[in-house]
Amino acid sequence: MIKLNEKRLIETFVKLAQTDSESYNEGAMQELVARELKEIGCRVAVDNAGKKYKTTAKGNVIGYLPGTVNSAPFILCAHLDTVTPGKGVKAVVKKDRITSDGTTVLGADDKAGVAIILEILRTLKEQKLPHPPVEAVFTLSEEVGMFGSKNLDCTKIKGREGVILDGEEVDSVLVQGPAVNTIEVWIKGLASHAGVSPEKGISAVEVAAYALTQMKLGRIDKDTVANFGIIQGGQATNVVMPEVYLKGEARSLVNEKLAKQTANMKAAFEKAVKRFTKKIDGKICKPELKFVAEERYPAVRIAKTHPVVKGAVAAAKQLGISLKPVACGGGCDANVLAGKGFTLPNLGTGVRGYHTTKEYLLLKEFFAAFHIALGTLLAYKK
Ligand SMILES: [Zn+2]
C-alpha cells in the first residue's frame, strides 16, 4: 500500500478549513489553492467563471500535473465553497475526528475533498508513482446552485473522466442523480362579477384545474416524477378569478424523459386555454398562458461497469471496503458536469452532519478516501 502522510493531510485540511470561503466569497480560498498547486509544481489556470455571476473569486482553479504514463488525463474534482455559518472556522483535531468549535460548520464539505486532492498530487510527485496526467478541478459556488461548474471553461480541461470527492461515507459512490426542471405557469383569465355576470368572465383557476386533469403527475414511470407544489390566485369570493400562478417541478434520471414530461405538461395547459376560449359580447376572449420550464441541472447516470467506477471499487476492496454505487435525489457538480460530457462518479470523504454546525470529519474514512481516489487514478489508463 502507498504511504499516506497523515500529518500533512490533516495540516492541509486545517489550513483550508480556517480560510473563509462561504459561497460567493471564495476569493481567498481560490488564491490559496492556486498557490498550493504551484508549490507542488503544477501548472495552474484560473478561468473566468467569477465574472459570470457575483463572487469574490476570479474563477474555477485548474491544476495540471503531467503524466508519467501515456494516457488521457484523469480528473480530480472538489468544490471550494462552504455553506453558512462558515466564517472564522476553528478546526479542532481530536483523536478520531475533526470538528468545528460548534459555532460554525467545519467545511469538510468540501475541503476534505480539496485536501485529499492536494495530498494526492504531493504523493504522486514525492513517491514517483507512475501515473496518468492529472487535471485537478476546483469549482466555485457549488452549494448555492453549482455556479462554478455551470460556468466552467471546459476548453481548459482535456480529460473527460475522473472522480469528484464530495460525498459522505467512503463505502458509497454516487453514480446516479435526476435532472430537474422547475416549472412556472401564469394564467390570465378575465375578471367579472361572480354574482352578476359570471358568464362574462374566464376563471383562471378553472383553466388551471382542467389542465391539471389533462396531464400525468406524481409517479410518471420508474425514472420520472412530476408535481405542482404551489398555487396562488384570487382575492374575493365574488370575483371570477382573473389570474392564477402555479409552480412545480419534474425530475427524471433520463434527460429525454424529462423533456417529454415537461412538453406534456405544457401541452395540457395549451389544451385548457383552447377549451376556455369563448365569445363574450361578440368578441373572442382567450385566456393568456405563460409557461416557463427552467433546467436546474441535468441528470447524471454512470454505468456500474464504467472503468472509473470499477477502478474505485477495486481500490476500495484493497482497504476491505465494499463500495456501493448509489443514487442521490439532489443536484451537485456531478450533475452539471455530466451535462457537459464529463463522467465523474462522486466519492465520499468521511464527512458527517454536513451543512450543520455539528459537521465533523472521521479521520479513518478521510484517510481511506485518499487511498480510494489515488488507487482509482493509478489504475486509470485511456
Ligand atoms: Zn459539497
Boltz pocket constraint, residues with backbone or C-beta under 6 A from the ligand:
constraints:
  - pocket:
      binder: B
      contacts: [[A, 79], [A, 109], [A, 110], [A, 142], [A, 166]]
      max_distance: 6.0
